[in-house]
Amino acid sequence: MDIRKLVENNLADVRRRIAEACERAGRAADEVTLVAVTKTVEVDVIRMLHELGVRDFGENRVAQAEERIAALSDLDARWHMIGHLQRNKAKKAVPLFPVIHSIDSLRLARAVSEQAAKQGRVAEGLIQVNTSGEESKFGLEPDEVRAVHKETGGLEGLRVVGLMTMAPFYDDPEQCRPCFRALRELRDELAGEDASLTHLSMGMTNDFEVAIEEGADLIRVGSALFHGIVPATQH
């Protein structure tokens, strides 16, 4: 099977899974945005996805994304920063990524805002929350989020539009449900004070159906889209 057919089949399967999860949750499938995590594939494969209707792409590393976005500058694509972002990379990240999912500290929020304001931009950001309690994961503790969110309200170059989390990997994705539910409940609580806090970025290949059932509207999917495709060279 050629690569394009693999991409078509994989995308069709992901879209089917999204639609079925939305149906179970009583949601419309178009409420959920698929963010294709493209860090492992070549730019030609990203072009194929774009031709098949995908418009949102996620990258984990600023340096690699810089090369890819330049090579794909002719596409009407929206790029998401989904990996850990160091403060000293904010200057480069801001023009590349309209959406930054991984705002995991007030210091990073301020750095992104400062760089965006200098560049005449307003970045959209999601506060990353560690709902699993795993020490290996980035993100604020849930009880820290309210104070940080309040402080970001006065930042000129950053508009916080939602929350993000990463669940642990489990063989049974049902075990991820408490992490996703906790994020939704936290967002709902904060949204009573800030109506712009609308997005929930949660769910990956193994668990995005459960995330959708718990309210995710941004899902970050890589492996399911690129199963069977040779990985790109990492930079």
Wavefront OBJ file of the C-alpha trace (Angstrom):
o trace
v 0.000 0.000 0.000
v 1.388 3.427 -0.913
v 1.841 6.187 1.651
v -1.069 8.296 0.455
v -3.470 5.377 0.791
v -2.134 4.689 4.276
v -2.710 8.314 5.247
v -6.231 8.262 3.794
v -7.127 5.057 5.602
v -5.633 6.149 8.911
v -7.379 9.523 8.770
v -10.688 7.895 7.891
v -10.342 5.598 10.894
v -9.553 8.506 13.242
v -12.515 10.472 11.915
v -14.751 7.441 12.439
v -13.551 7.126 16.029
v -14.188 10.844 16.622
v -17.701 10.601 15.180
v -18.576 7.547 17.268
v -17.275 9.145 20.464
v -19.242 12.318 19.740
v -22.378 10.292 19.109
v -22.003 8.536 22.459
v -21.542 11.913 24.153
v -24.449 13.557 22.342
v -22.124 16.008 20.606
v -21.690 17.043 16.993
v -18.495 15.777 15.375
v -17.630 19.267 14.166
v -17.288 20.389 17.786
v -13.977 18.525 17.953
v -10.815 19.769 16.238
v -8.262 17.172 15.244
v -4.731 18.450 15.839
v -2.433 16.183 13.822
v 0.817 15.699 15.749
v 3.311 15.712 12.899
v 6.693 15.517 14.664
v 7.426 12.021 13.333
v 6.658 12.451 9.618
v 8.096 14.223 6.588
v 6.566 17.393 5.156
v 5.165 15.515 2.137
v 2.967 13.500 4.484
v 1.758 16.696 6.159
v 0.820 17.995 2.709
v -1.205 14.842 2.113
v -3.134 15.391 5.330
v -3.778 18.985 4.328
v -5.098 17.845 0.952
v -7.462 15.533 2.847
v -8.879 18.426 4.840
v -6.761 18.609 8.001
v -5.899 22.205 8.906
v -4.527 21.985 12.448
v -1.053 20.582 13.117
v 0.870 20.165 16.360
v 4.608 20.219 16.989
v 6.636 19.603 20.136
v 9.910 21.354 19.362
v 10.433 24.921 18.189
v 13.552 24.255 16.081
v 12.020 21.410 14.101
v 8.731 23.257 13.688
v 10.538 26.315 12.342
v 11.892 24.262 9.442
v 8.585 22.519 8.726
v 6.448 25.642 8.879
v 8.816 27.436 6.512
v 8.642 24.506 4.074
v 4.835 24.511 4.271
v 4.277 28.267 4.293
v 1.993 28.048 1.247
v -0.608 26.042 3.219
v -3.520 27.582 5.109
v -2.571 25.632 8.206
v -2.829 26.512 11.888
v 0.124 25.376 13.981
v -0.142 24.418 17.641
v 2.727 24.242 20.112
v 1.898 21.169 22.174
v 5.250 20.346 23.792
v 7.018 21.866 26.758
v 8.080 25.420 25.927
v 11.122 26.972 27.561
v 10.911 30.691 28.283
v 13.989 31.418 26.170
v 12.199 29.926 23.148
v 9.149 32.191 23.445
v 10.533 34.770 20.992
v 10.758 32.157 18.238
v 7.602 30.285 19.205
v 5.200 33.216 19.113
v 5.313 33.908 15.344
v 5.197 30.190 14.547
v 2.293 29.100 16.724
v -1.031 30.968 16.949
v -1.975 28.532 19.721
v 0.308 27.415 22.575
v -1.147 24.511 24.569
v 1.606 24.285 27.169
v 1.510 27.394 29.339
v 2.713 25.709 32.513
v 3.810 28.650 34.660
v 3.113 32.325 35.190
v 6.692 33.110 34.181
v 6.165 31.416 30.815
v 2.840 33.201 30.348
v 4.560 36.530 30.934
v 7.390 35.643 28.530
v 4.954 34.686 25.765
v 2.906 37.819 26.342
v 5.981 40.050 26.283
v 7.253 38.585 23.026
v 3.819 38.658 21.387
v 3.282 42.283 22.353
v 6.694 43.233 20.948
v 5.731 41.542 17.690
v 2.309 43.180 17.540
v 0.532 39.894 18.174
v -1.817 38.342 20.689
v -1.054 34.665 21.265
v -3.761 32.242 22.282
v -2.706 30.008 25.149
v -3.982 27.091 27.165
v -2.879 26.549 30.743
v -1.357 23.091 31.155
v -2.638 21.290 34.253
v -1.168 18.173 35.807
v -4.403 16.364 36.646
v -2.680 12.986 37.076
v -0.301 13.986 39.856
v 2.618 12.357 38.032
v 5.906 14.049 38.871
v 7.212 13.358 35.363
v 4.537 15.531 33.742
v 4.666 19.283 33.251
v 1.769 21.481 34.270
v 0.346 23.380 37.196
v -1.254 21.603 40.102
v -5.046 22.027 39.896
v -5.124 24.210 43.013
v -2.601 26.606 41.423
v -4.591 27.254 38.258
v -7.064 29.831 39.553
v -4.352 32.215 40.764
v -2.284 31.880 37.586
v -5.329 32.305 35.390
v -6.273 35.463 37.264
v -2.802 36.918 36.754
v -2.841 36.178 33.004
v -5.956 38.305 32.613
v -3.849 41.459 32.648
v -1.295 40.327 30.069
v -1.232 42.363 26.866
v 0.039 39.743 24.444
v -1.584 36.536 25.717
v -5.214 35.484 25.710
v -5.877 32.336 27.709
v -8.619 30.378 25.953
v -8.647 27.036 27.746
v -6.896 24.293 29.651
v -4.746 21.336 28.595
v -3.756 18.075 30.250
v -1.968 14.810 29.509
v -3.254 11.610 31.068
v -0.977 8.701 31.968
v -0.766 5.900 29.428
v -3.010 3.011 30.361
v -3.876 -0.132 28.416
v -7.474 0.614 29.362
v -8.248 4.226 28.367
v -11.173 4.261 30.798
v -8.567 4.752 33.510
v -7.832 8.185 31.971
v -11.369 9.401 32.545
v -10.770 10.930 36.009
v -7.919 13.079 34.612
v -10.098 14.387 31.794
v -13.134 14.895 33.993
v -11.061 16.849 36.514
v -9.881 19.208 33.779
v -13.401 19.759 32.480
v -14.737 20.464 35.953
v -11.911 22.924 36.593
v -12.547 24.672 33.277
v -16.271 24.862 33.981
v -15.585 26.408 37.371
v -13.240 29.038 35.931
v -15.465 29.712 32.923
v -18.077 31.100 35.282
v -15.714 34.038 35.734
v -14.133 34.095 32.259
v -16.345 33.257 29.283
v -13.350 33.130 26.929
v -12.098 29.973 28.662
v -13.766 27.617 26.191
v -11.212 25.033 25.030
v -10.185 21.699 26.493
v -7.077 20.171 24.911
v -6.937 16.564 26.039
v -6.765 13.128 24.509
v -4.209 11.379 22.319
v -4.237 8.269 20.119
v -4.877 5.821 22.945
v -7.529 7.755 24.845
v -9.083 10.527 22.740
v -12.521 8.888 22.654
v -12.756 9.085 26.443
v -11.474 12.672 26.303
v -14.201 13.586 23.804
v -16.835 11.998 26.035
v -15.531 14.212 28.859
v -15.678 17.400 26.779
v -12.430 17.705 24.788
v -12.690 19.943 21.747
v -8.967 19.785 20.826
v -7.472 16.300 20.522
v -3.786 15.732 19.777
v -3.359 12.649 17.595
v -0.175 11.356 15.990
v 0.368 7.595 16.072
v -3.101 6.677 14.818
v -2.674 8.958 11.796
v 0.774 7.744 10.856
v 0.625 4.041 11.622
v 2.741 2.188 9.072
v 4.590 5.279 7.838
v 8.372 5.584 8.174
v 9.266 8.248 10.786
v 10.980 11.466 9.809
v 14.562 12.184 10.788
v 14.501 14.068 14.100
v 16.451 17.330 14.282
l 1 2 3 4 5 6 7 8 9 10 11 12 13 14 15 16 17 18 19 20 21 22 23 24 25 26 27 28 29 30 31 32 33 34 35 36 37 38 39 40 41 42 43 44 45 46 47 48 49 50 51 52 53 54 55 56 57 58 59 60 61 62 63 64 65 66 67 68 69 70 71 72 73 74 75 76 77 78 79 80 81 82 83 84 85 86 87 88 89 90 91 92 93 94 95 96 97 98 99 100 101 102 103 104 105 106 107 108 109 110 111 112 113 114 115 116 117 118 119 120 121 122 123 124 125 126 127 128 129 130 131 132 133 134 135 136 137 138 139 140 141 142 143 144 145 146 147 148 149 150 151 152 153 154 155 156 157 158 159 160 161 162 163 164 165 166 167 168 169 170 171 172 173 174 175 176 177 178 179 180 181 182 183 184 185 186 187 188 189 190 191 192 193 194 195 196 197 198 199 200 201 202 203 204 205 206 207 208 209 210 211 212 213 214 215 216 217 218 219 220 221 222 223 224 225 226 227 228 229 230 231 232 233 234 235
